Amino acid sequence: MPRSPQPQYVPLVEVIRSGFREGVHFGTVVGLRPQGEIGYVRGDAQAPMLPRSSAKPFQAAAALRAGARLEPAHTAIAAGSHSGEPRHVKTVVGMLTEAGLDTDALRCPADWPLDRSERDRLLRAGGTPTPLLMNCSGKHAAMLAACVAGGWSTDDYLDPHHPVQGLVRQVIEEMCDEPVAHTTVDGCGAPQLAVSLAGLARGLQAMTRAPASSAEAQVLEAMREFPEYVAGEGRVDTLLMRRLPGAVAKMGAEGVLAVAAPTGEVAAVKLSDGDPLFRARTMALLSALEALGADVEPVRDLGTSEVRGAGEPVGRLQPI
């Protein structure tokens, strides 16, 4: 059995309500200095973990390496977890069309848009969940485009032994500089590969250092150019990249977030409770970047969160 990082998690963020410590978010956070060495760590950053959607930049790079012809916006949404906004849906349809495929080729599950207003609009119109609306459909469309470019089968592109998934594994192990510890199935049905949190941070930093002509550099440049396709309006990934020009940010399910600062520092965090309200991981990560010397002032408000009672602020979250 793979080693679980649970026993190595440490207190990172506490919830204070009216002066009372209501709860604590446990997790692990690691920060790399621009030169690559670990300059900040809380908990065991070497234990295997699942990066979840924070691995999408690696998966998008694999699609480009396979020969997928993706425009910059297509590349950004391939590396993203889109909100299901109309522009996102249009972009994914365009990716499939250019590959000679239709939406029936998608093997991700049907879902509602992450964007609440768009979900409400579809509900009022009598709409239903579809694979196209699922936040990972851009990644799946890129994998399908890679299959077409490589002359590979498309029906089984989610099989861990499929050539496109083998290329994803190669990119992850190369960038993260460690072997994959375990293979699972992600929420979207694609293989999910376990690496350490330090490995995830190393991998993102390696992508920032990749030659300009490389698939890895193209992915990050597309994310910086089109941050609204990496997540969506009002979401942390998009806001971080808009307010810190040159930064790259990618969130993952179950409390994961990885960010590369414009000045070369990289931090990654994993919260053991999954951070379901999306309010603690950004605080822990920005604390790590600031400790490394990165300028986080333009996004400091994203690392704060009020605790409310009767509609009024009665407390706060704060780093431990």
Disulfide bonds with the S-S distance in Angstrom:
none
